[in-house]
Amino acid sequence: MINLLNLSAGDNILFSGIIYTARDQAHKRLAQDIGKGKKLPFDIFGSVIYYCGPTRACRGKVIGSCGPTTSSRMDEFTPLLLKKGLKAMIGKGRRSREVVAAIKKHKAVYLLAPAGCGALVSKCVKQAKPVAYPDLGPEQILRLEVENLPLIVAIDRMGRSIYG
């Protein structure tokens, strides 16, 4: 298992482990649940969230295409989730200054998944299970077990970024 906190901006890794999918609407619900003092549908402390809304799996497949979505759409919710113990996020694109500051403050990392390669990324998914918010369809939260998912460290725990 890779210790994500020992990585530096620009590092290339093959990640194996558990990640949770969550896009805009799932993030909104997580924030609402936190605001209401509700228990979250998964233990966010030490977790990795993948900004992804997979397509339906074809016959014989674990999951459909599952490429990353634009991370900045989750920026308004990210500092709260980092405060609750989220340790890594996977997506694509730049993050706001507030998110970079929260990553540094909470010693987390932001990773990039290969954009435009959702079908290829799906081959790294060995298991997919629904976790929460099934009414959101493809945006529901899924628990994915991944093996050798290719990622790039975009922002490390010190706030260093490949974006300059």
PyMOL commands that place a pseudoatom at each C-alpha (Angstrom):
pseudoatom trace, name=CA, resn=MET, resi=1, chain=A, elem=C, hetatm=0, pos=[0.000, 0.000, 0.000]
pseudoatom trace, name=CA, resn=ILE, resi=2, chain=A, elem=C, hetatm=0, pos=[1.318, 3.416, -0.985]
pseudoatom trace, name=CA, resn=ASN, resi=3, chain=A, elem=C, hetatm=0, pos=[1.542, 6.036, 1.745]
pseudoatom trace, name=CA, resn=LEU, resi=4, chain=A, elem=C, hetatm=0, pos=[-0.067, 8.920, -0.115]
pseudoatom trace, name=CA, resn=LEU, resi=5, chain=A, elem=C, hetatm=0, pos=[1.340, 11.446, 2.329]
pseudoatom trace, name=CA, resn=ASN, resi=6, chain=A, elem=C, hetatm=0, pos=[4.940, 10.600, 1.371]
pseudoatom trace, name=CA, resn=LEU, resi=7, chain=A, elem=C, hetatm=0, pos=[4.343, 11.585, -2.253]
pseudoatom trace, name=CA, resn=SER, resi=8, chain=A, elem=C, hetatm=0, pos=[5.449, 14.776, -3.984]
pseudoatom trace, name=CA, resn=ALA, resi=9, chain=A, elem=C, hetatm=0, pos=[3.750, 16.824, -6.677]
pseudoatom trace, name=CA, resn=GLY, resi=10, chain=A, elem=C, hetatm=0, pos=[4.568, 15.294, -10.045]
pseudoatom trace, name=CA, resn=ASP, resi=11, chain=A, elem=C, hetatm=0, pos=[4.979, 11.716, -8.796]
pseudoatom trace, name=CA, resn=ASN, resi=12, chain=A, elem=C, hetatm=0, pos=[3.378, 8.987, -10.929]
pseudoatom trace, name=CA, resn=ILE, resi=13, chain=A, elem=C, hetatm=0, pos=[1.831, 6.098, -9.004]
pseudoatom trace, name=CA, resn=LEU, resi=14, chain=A, elem=C, hetatm=0, pos=[-0.200, 2.944, -9.494]
pseudoatom trace, name=CA, resn=PHE, resi=15, chain=A, elem=C, hetatm=0, pos=[-2.811, 3.013, -6.719]
pseudoatom trace, name=CA, resn=SER, resi=16, chain=A, elem=C, hetatm=0, pos=[-4.421, -0.134, -5.349]
pseudoatom trace, name=CA, resn=GLY, resi=17, chain=A, elem=C, hetatm=0, pos=[-7.034, -0.019, -2.603]
pseudoatom trace, name=CA, resn=ILE, resi=18, chain=A, elem=C, hetatm=0, pos=[-10.490, 1.299, -1.775]
pseudoatom trace, name=CA, resn=ILE, resi=19, chain=A, elem=C, hetatm=0, pos=[-11.881, 4.547, -3.189]
pseudoatom trace, name=CA, resn=TYR, resi=20, chain=A, elem=C, hetatm=0, pos=[-15.361, 6.074, -3.120]
pseudoatom trace, name=CA, resn=THR, resi=21, chain=A, elem=C, hetatm=0, pos=[-16.986, 7.741, -6.119]
pseudoatom trace, name=CA, resn=ALA, resi=22, chain=A, elem=C, hetatm=0, pos=[-18.721, 11.058, -5.467]
pseudoatom trace, name=CA, resn=ARG, resi=23, chain=A, elem=C, hetatm=0, pos=[-19.669, 13.902, -7.757]
pseudoatom trace, name=CA, resn=ASP, resi=24, chain=A, elem=C, hetatm=0, pos=[-21.470, 17.232, -7.255]
pseudoatom trace, name=CA, resn=GLN, resi=25, chain=A, elem=C, hetatm=0, pos=[-24.790, 16.047, -5.873]
pseudoatom trace, name=CA, resn=ALA, resi=26, chain=A, elem=C, hetatm=0, pos=[-23.239, 13.402, -3.619]
pseudoatom trace, name=CA, resn=HIS, resi=27, chain=A, elem=C, hetatm=0, pos=[-20.892, 16.063, -2.209]
pseudoatom trace, name=CA, resn=LYS, resi=28, chain=A, elem=C, hetatm=0, pos=[-23.852, 18.327, -1.548]
pseudoatom trace, name=CA, resn=ARG, resi=29, chain=A, elem=C, hetatm=0, pos=[-25.585, 15.513, 0.353]
pseudoatom trace, name=CA, resn=LEU, resi=30, chain=A, elem=C, hetatm=0, pos=[-22.462, 14.677, 2.345]
pseudoatom trace, name=CA, resn=ALA, resi=31, chain=A, elem=C, hetatm=0, pos=[-22.166, 18.343, 3.362]
pseudoatom trace, name=CA, resn=GLN, resi=32, chain=A, elem=C, hetatm=0, pos=[-25.864, 18.440, 4.299]
pseudoatom trace, name=CA, resn=ASP, resi=33, chain=A, elem=C, hetatm=0, pos=[-25.476, 15.274, 6.393]
pseudoatom trace, name=CA, resn=ILE, resi=34, chain=A, elem=C, hetatm=0, pos=[-22.471, 16.761, 8.191]
pseudoatom trace, name=CA, resn=GLY, resi=35, chain=A, elem=C, hetatm=0, pos=[-24.431, 19.970, 8.805]
pseudoatom trace, name=CA, resn=LYS, resi=36, chain=A, elem=C, hetatm=0, pos=[-27.298, 17.970, 10.322]
pseudoatom trace, name=CA, resn=GLY, resi=37, chain=A, elem=C, hetatm=0, pos=[-24.915, 15.945, 12.495]
pseudoatom trace, name=CA, resn=LYS, resi=38, chain=A, elem=C, hetatm=0, pos=[-25.851, 12.732, 10.681]
pseudoatom trace, name=CA, resn=LYS, resi=39, chain=A, elem=C, hetatm=0, pos=[-23.525, 9.769, 10.385]
pseudoatom trace, name=CA, resn=LEU, resi=40, chain=A, elem=C, hetatm=0, pos=[-21.967, 9.645, 6.914]
pseudoatom trace, name=CA, resn=PRO, resi=41, chain=A, elem=C, hetatm=0, pos=[-22.616, 6.591, 4.715]
pseudoatom trace, name=CA, resn=PHE, resi=42, chain=A, elem=C, hetatm=0, pos=[-18.913, 5.651, 4.869]
pseudoatom trace, name=CA, resn=ASP, resi=43, chain=A, elem=C, hetatm=0, pos=[-16.051, 6.483, 7.196]
pseudoatom trace, name=CA, resn=ILE, resi=44, chain=A, elem=C, hetatm=0, pos=[-14.530, 9.539, 5.555]
pseudoatom trace, name=CA, resn=PHE, resi=45, chain=A, elem=C, hetatm=0, pos=[-11.514, 9.599, 7.889]
pseudoatom trace, name=CA, resn=GLY, resi=46, chain=A, elem=C, hetatm=0, pos=[-8.504, 8.436, 5.866]
pseudoatom trace, name=CA, resn=SER, resi=47, chain=A, elem=C, hetatm=0, pos=[-10.620, 7.825, 2.769]
pseudoatom trace, name=CA, resn=VAL, resi=48, chain=A, elem=C, hetatm=0, pos=[-10.060, 8.589, -0.907]
pseudoatom trace, name=CA, resn=ILE, resi=49, chain=A, elem=C, hetatm=0, pos=[-12.842, 10.128, -3.023]
pseudoatom trace, name=CA, resn=TYR, resi=50, chain=A, elem=C, hetatm=0, pos=[-12.834, 9.771, -6.803]
pseudoatom trace, name=CA, resn=TYR, resi=51, chain=A, elem=C, hetatm=0, pos=[-14.746, 12.491, -8.658]
pseudoatom trace, name=CA, resn=CYS, resi=52, chain=A, elem=C, hetatm=0, pos=[-16.513, 10.126, -11.006]
pseudoatom trace, name=CA, resn=GLY, resi=53, chain=A, elem=C, hetatm=0, pos=[-19.990, 9.101, -12.132]
pseudoatom trace, name=CA, resn=PRO, resi=54, chain=A, elem=C, hetatm=0, pos=[-19.517, 5.709, -13.794]
pseudoatom trace, name=CA, resn=THR, resi=55, chain=A, elem=C, hetatm=0, pos=[-21.700, 4.448, -16.598]
pseudoatom trace, name=CA, resn=ARG, resi=56, chain=A, elem=C, hetatm=0, pos=[-23.672, 1.232, -16.254]
pseudoatom trace, name=CA, resn=ALA, resi=57, chain=A, elem=C, hetatm=0, pos=[-21.590, -1.935, -16.524]
pseudoatom trace, name=CA, resn=CYS, resi=58, chain=A, elem=C, hetatm=0, pos=[-21.891, -4.016, -19.664]
pseudoatom trace, name=CA, resn=ARG, resi=59, chain=A, elem=C, hetatm=0, pos=[-22.538, -7.739, -19.335]
pseudoatom trace, name=CA, resn=GLY, resi=60, chain=A, elem=C, hetatm=0, pos=[-19.571, -9.457, -17.729]
pseudoatom trace, name=CA, resn=LYS, resi=61, chain=A, elem=C, hetatm=0, pos=[-17.947, -6.202, -16.558]
pseudoatom trace, name=CA, resn=VAL, resi=62, chain=A, elem=C, hetatm=0, pos=[-17.570, -4.860, -13.021]
pseudoatom trace, name=CA, resn=ILE, resi=63, chain=A, elem=C, hetatm=0, pos=[-18.290, -1.257, -14.026]
pseudoatom trace, name=CA, resn=GLY, resi=64, chain=A, elem=C, hetatm=0, pos=[-18.790, 0.875, -17.106]
pseudoatom trace, name=CA, resn=SER, resi=65, chain=A, elem=C, hetatm=0, pos=[-16.611, 3.750, -18.193]
pseudoatom trace, name=CA, resn=CYS, resi=66, chain=A, elem=C, hetatm=0, pos=[-15.361, 5.617, -15.127]
pseudoatom trace, name=CA, resn=GLY, resi=67, chain=A, elem=C, hetatm=0, pos=[-13.197, 8.565, -16.047]
pseudoatom trace, name=CA, resn=PRO, resi=68, chain=A, elem=C, hetatm=0, pos=[-12.671, 11.578, -13.792]
pseudoatom trace, name=CA, resn=THR, resi=69, chain=A, elem=C, hetatm=0, pos=[-14.885, 14.648, -13.759]
pseudoatom trace, name=CA, resn=THR, resi=70, chain=A, elem=C, hetatm=0, pos=[-13.746, 18.248, -13.292]
pseudoatom trace, name=CA, resn=SER, resi=71, chain=A, elem=C, hetatm=0, pos=[-12.615, 18.606, -9.693]
pseudoatom trace, name=CA, resn=SER, resi=72, chain=A, elem=C, hetatm=0, pos=[-13.287, 22.323, -9.284]
pseudoatom trace, name=CA, resn=ARG, resi=73, chain=A, elem=C, hetatm=0, pos=[-17.025, 21.557, -9.198]
pseudoatom trace, name=CA, resn=MET, resi=74, chain=A, elem=C, hetatm=0, pos=[-16.446, 20.011, -5.747]
pseudoatom trace, name=CA, resn=ASP, resi=75, chain=A, elem=C, hetatm=0, pos=[-14.303, 22.872, -4.414]
pseudoatom trace, name=CA, resn=GLU, resi=76, chain=A, elem=C, hetatm=0, pos=[-17.059, 24.425, -2.290]
pseudoatom trace, name=CA, resn=PHE, resi=77, chain=A, elem=C, hetatm=0, pos=[-17.426, 21.150, -0.325]
pseudoatom trace, name=CA, resn=THR, resi=78, chain=A, elem=C, hetatm=0, pos=[-13.803, 20.016, -0.210]
pseudoatom trace, name=CA, resn=PRO, resi=79, chain=A, elem=C, hetatm=0, pos=[-12.499, 22.001, 2.808]
pseudoatom trace, name=CA, resn=LEU, resi=80, chain=A, elem=C, hetatm=0, pos=[-15.305, 20.578, 4.990]
pseudoatom trace, name=CA, resn=LEU, resi=81, chain=A, elem=C, hetatm=0, pos=[-14.571, 17.000, 3.914]
pseudoatom trace, name=CA, resn=LEU, resi=82, chain=A, elem=C, hetatm=0, pos=[-10.838, 17.501, 4.465]
pseudoatom trace, name=CA, resn=LYS, resi=83, chain=A, elem=C, hetatm=0, pos=[-11.607, 18.810, 7.960]
pseudoatom trace, name=CA, resn=LYS, resi=84, chain=A, elem=C, hetatm=0, pos=[-13.524, 15.560, 8.592]
pseudoatom trace, name=CA, resn=GLY, resi=85, chain=A, elem=C, hetatm=0, pos=[-10.435, 13.508, 7.655]
pseudoatom trace, name=CA, resn=LEU, resi=86, chain=A, elem=C, hetatm=0, pos=[-10.592, 12.939, 3.891]
pseudoatom trace, name=CA, resn=LYS, resi=87, chain=A, elem=C, hetatm=0, pos=[-7.007, 12.142, 2.855]
pseudoatom trace, name=CA, resn=ALA, resi=88, chain=A, elem=C, hetatm=0, pos=[-7.069, 12.105, -0.933]
pseudoatom trace, name=CA, resn=MET, resi=89, chain=A, elem=C, hetatm=0, pos=[-9.141, 13.185, -3.899]
pseudoatom trace, name=CA, resn=ILE, resi=90, chain=A, elem=C, hetatm=0, pos=[-8.885, 11.941, -7.469]
pseudoatom trace, name=CA, resn=GLY, resi=91, chain=A, elem=C, hetatm=0, pos=[-10.125, 13.985, -10.404]
pseudoatom trace, name=CA, resn=LYS, resi=92, chain=A, elem=C, hetatm=0, pos=[-8.949, 16.270, -13.179]
pseudoatom trace, name=CA, resn=GLY, resi=93, chain=A, elem=C, hetatm=0, pos=[-8.047, 19.917, -13.434]
pseudoatom trace, name=CA, resn=ARG, resi=94, chain=A, elem=C, hetatm=0, pos=[-6.954, 22.732, -11.154]
pseudoatom trace, name=CA, resn=ARG, resi=95, chain=A, elem=C, hetatm=0, pos=[-8.214, 23.398, -7.617]
pseudoatom trace, name=CA, resn=SER, resi=96, chain=A, elem=C, hetatm=0, pos=[-9.039, 26.726, -5.984]
pseudoatom trace, name=CA, resn=ARG, resi=97, chain=A, elem=C, hetatm=0, pos=[-6.641, 28.515, -3.631]
pseudoatom trace, name=CA, resn=GLU, resi=98, chain=A, elem=C, hetatm=0, pos=[-8.981, 27.633, -0.747]
pseudoatom trace, name=CA, resn=VAL, resi=99, chain=A, elem=C, hetatm=0, pos=[-8.760, 23.937, -1.571]
pseudoatom trace, name=CA, resn=VAL, resi=100, chain=A, elem=C, hetatm=0, pos=[-4.972, 24.056, -1.916]
pseudoatom trace, name=CA, resn=ALA, resi=101, chain=A, elem=C, hetatm=0, pos=[-4.779, 25.750, 1.507]
pseudoatom trace, name=CA, resn=ALA, resi=102, chain=A, elem=C, hetatm=0, pos=[-7.096, 23.105, 3.020]
pseudoatom trace, name=CA, resn=ILE, resi=103, chain=A, elem=C, hetatm=0, pos=[-5.025, 20.290, 1.466]
pseudoatom trace, name=CA, resn=LYS, resi=104, chain=A, elem=C, hetatm=0, pos=[-1.918, 21.756, 3.090]
pseudoatom trace, name=CA, resn=LYS, resi=105, chain=A, elem=C, hetatm=0, pos=[-3.640, 22.388, 6.431]
pseudoatom trace, name=CA, resn=HIS, resi=106, chain=A, elem=C, hetatm=0, pos=[-5.094, 18.883, 6.679]
pseudoatom trace, name=CA, resn=LYS, resi=107, chain=A, elem=C, hetatm=0, pos=[-2.111, 17.071, 5.101]
pseudoatom trace, name=CA, resn=ALA, resi=108, chain=A, elem=C, hetatm=0, pos=[-4.058, 15.537, 2.224]
pseudoatom trace, name=CA, resn=VAL, resi=109, chain=A, elem=C, hetatm=0, pos=[-3.262, 15.012, -1.470]
pseudoatom trace, name=CA, resn=TYR, resi=110, chain=A, elem=C, hetatm=0, pos=[-4.971, 15.659, -4.791]
pseudoatom trace, name=CA, resn=LEU, resi=111, chain=A, elem=C, hetatm=0, pos=[-4.378, 13.130, -7.551]
pseudoatom trace, name=CA, resn=LEU, resi=112, chain=A, elem=C, hetatm=0, pos=[-5.096, 13.243, -11.274]
pseudoatom trace, name=CA, resn=ALA, resi=113, chain=A, elem=C, hetatm=0, pos=[-6.639, 10.329, -13.136]
pseudoatom trace, name=CA, resn=PRO, resi=114, chain=A, elem=C, hetatm=0, pos=[-6.193, 9.995, -16.899]
pseudoatom trace, name=CA, resn=ALA, resi=115, chain=A, elem=C, hetatm=0, pos=[-8.895, 12.136, -18.522]
pseudoatom trace, name=CA, resn=GLY, resi=116, chain=A, elem=C, hetatm=0, pos=[-10.617, 10.802, -21.609]
pseudoatom trace, name=CA, resn=CYS, resi=117, chain=A, elem=C, hetatm=0, pos=[-9.667, 7.235, -20.696]
pseudoatom trace, name=CA, resn=GLY, resi=118, chain=A, elem=C, hetatm=0, pos=[-12.754, 6.108, -18.750]
pseudoatom trace, name=CA, resn=ALA, resi=119, chain=A, elem=C, hetatm=0, pos=[-12.934, 2.725, -20.477]
pseudoatom trace, name=CA, resn=LEU, resi=120, chain=A, elem=C, hetatm=0, pos=[-9.259, 2.087, -19.734]
pseudoatom trace, name=CA, resn=VAL, resi=121, chain=A, elem=C, hetatm=0, pos=[-9.620, 3.193, -16.090]
pseudoatom trace, name=CA, resn=SER, resi=122, chain=A, elem=C, hetatm=0, pos=[-12.574, 0.797, -15.683]
pseudoatom trace, name=CA, resn=LYS, resi=123, chain=A, elem=C, hetatm=0, pos=[-10.192, -2.126, -16.198]
pseudoatom trace, name=CA, resn=CYS, resi=124, chain=A, elem=C, hetatm=0, pos=[-8.506, -1.184, -12.898]
pseudoatom trace, name=CA, resn=VAL, resi=125, chain=A, elem=C, hetatm=0, pos=[-11.787, -1.639, -10.984]
pseudoatom trace, name=CA, resn=LYS, resi=126, chain=A, elem=C, hetatm=0, pos=[-12.012, -5.109, -9.473]
pseudoatom trace, name=CA, resn=GLN, resi=127, chain=A, elem=C, hetatm=0, pos=[-15.180, -4.604, -7.418]
pseudoatom trace, name=CA, resn=ALA, resi=128, chain=A, elem=C, hetatm=0, pos=[-17.943, -1.979, -7.242]
pseudoatom trace, name=CA, resn=LYS, resi=129, chain=A, elem=C, hetatm=0, pos=[-20.648, -1.765, -4.560]
pseudoatom trace, name=CA, resn=PRO, resi=130, chain=A, elem=C, hetatm=0, pos=[-23.336, 0.878, -3.997]
pseudoatom trace, name=CA, resn=VAL, resi=131, chain=A, elem=C, hetatm=0, pos=[-22.904, 2.776, -0.719]
pseudoatom trace, name=CA, resn=ALA, resi=132, chain=A, elem=C, hetatm=0, pos=[-25.353, 5.693, -0.642]
pseudoatom trace, name=CA, resn=TYR, resi=133, chain=A, elem=C, hetatm=0, pos=[-27.828, 7.957, -2.428]
pseudoatom trace, name=CA, resn=PRO, resi=134, chain=A, elem=C, hetatm=0, pos=[-29.147, 5.496, -5.060]
pseudoatom trace, name=CA, resn=ASP, resi=135, chain=A, elem=C, hetatm=0, pos=[-31.671, 8.123, -6.189]
pseudoatom trace, name=CA, resn=LEU, resi=136, chain=A, elem=C, hetatm=0, pos=[-28.738, 10.005, -7.742]
pseudoatom trace, name=CA, resn=GLY, resi=137, chain=A, elem=C, hetatm=0, pos=[-28.332, 7.266, -10.370]
pseudoatom trace, name=CA, resn=PRO, resi=138, chain=A, elem=C, hetatm=0, pos=[-24.793, 7.301, -11.789]
pseudoatom trace, name=CA, resn=GLU, resi=139, chain=A, elem=C, hetatm=0, pos=[-23.874, 9.966, -9.222]
pseudoatom trace, name=CA, resn=GLN, resi=140, chain=A, elem=C, hetatm=0, pos=[-24.621, 7.724, -6.247]
pseudoatom trace, name=CA, resn=ILE, resi=141, chain=A, elem=C, hetatm=0, pos=[-21.668, 6.879, -4.032]
pseudoatom trace, name=CA, resn=LEU, resi=142, chain=A, elem=C, hetatm=0, pos=[-19.947, 3.607, -4.919]
pseudoatom trace, name=CA, resn=ARG, resi=143, chain=A, elem=C, hetatm=0, pos=[-17.188, 1.772, -3.076]
pseudoatom trace, name=CA, resn=LEU, resi=144, chain=A, elem=C, hetatm=0, pos=[-14.589, 0.688, -5.616]
pseudoatom trace, name=CA, resn=GLU, resi=145, chain=A, elem=C, hetatm=0, pos=[-11.737, -1.711, -5.112]
pseudoatom trace, name=CA, resn=VAL, resi=146, chain=A, elem=C, hetatm=0, pos=[-9.070, -0.721, -7.614]
pseudoatom trace, name=CA, resn=GLU, resi=147, chain=A, elem=C, hetatm=0, pos=[-5.792, -2.272, -8.671]
pseudoatom trace, name=CA, resn=ASN, resi=148, chain=A, elem=C, hetatm=0, pos=[-2.929, -0.391, -10.337]
pseudoatom trace, name=CA, resn=LEU, resi=149, chain=A, elem=C, hetatm=0, pos=[-4.951, 2.733, -11.073]
pseudoatom trace, name=CA, resn=PRO, resi=150, chain=A, elem=C, hetatm=0, pos=[-2.516, 5.137, -12.814]
pseudoatom trace, name=CA, resn=LEU, resi=151, chain=A, elem=C, hetatm=0, pos=[-2.447, 8.527, -11.095]
pseudoatom trace, name=CA, resn=ILE, resi=152, chain=A, elem=C, hetatm=0, pos=[-0.304, 11.661, -10.926]
pseudoatom trace, name=CA, resn=VAL, resi=153, chain=A, elem=C, hetatm=0, pos=[0.165, 13.647, -7.720]
pseudoatom trace, name=CA, resn=ALA, resi=154, chain=A, elem=C, hetatm=0, pos=[-1.123, 17.112, -8.636]
pseudoatom trace, name=CA, resn=ILE, resi=155, chain=A, elem=C, hetatm=0, pos=[-0.995, 18.684, -5.156]
pseudoatom trace, name=CA, resn=ASP, resi=156, chain=A, elem=C, hetatm=0, pos=[0.971, 17.126, -2.326]
pseudoatom trace, name=CA, resn=ARG, resi=157, chain=A, elem=C, hetatm=0, pos=[0.474, 17.459, 1.435]
pseudoatom trace, name=CA, resn=MET, resi=158, chain=A, elem=C, hetatm=0, pos=[2.769, 20.489, 1.527]
pseudoatom trace, name=CA, resn=GLY, resi=159, chain=A, elem=C, hetatm=0, pos=[0.561, 22.322, -1.001]
pseudoatom trace, name=CA, resn=ARG, resi=160, chain=A, elem=C, hetatm=0, pos=[3.104, 21.991, -3.807]
pseudoatom trace, name=CA, resn=SER, resi=161, chain=A, elem=C, hetatm=0, pos=[1.349, 21.783, -7.156]
pseudoatom trace, name=CA, resn=ILE, resi=162, chain=A, elem=C, hetatm=0, pos=[2.163, 20.704, -10.682]
pseudoatom trace, name=CA, resn=TYR, resi=163, chain=A, elem=C, hetatm=0, pos=[0.124, 23.708, -11.792]
pseudoatom trace, name=CA, resn=GLY, resi=164, chain=A, elem=C, hetatm=0, pos=[2.718, 26.126, -10.432]
for i in range(1, 164): cmd.bond("trace and resi %d" % i, "trace and resi %d" % (i + 1))
show_as sticks, trace
zoom trace
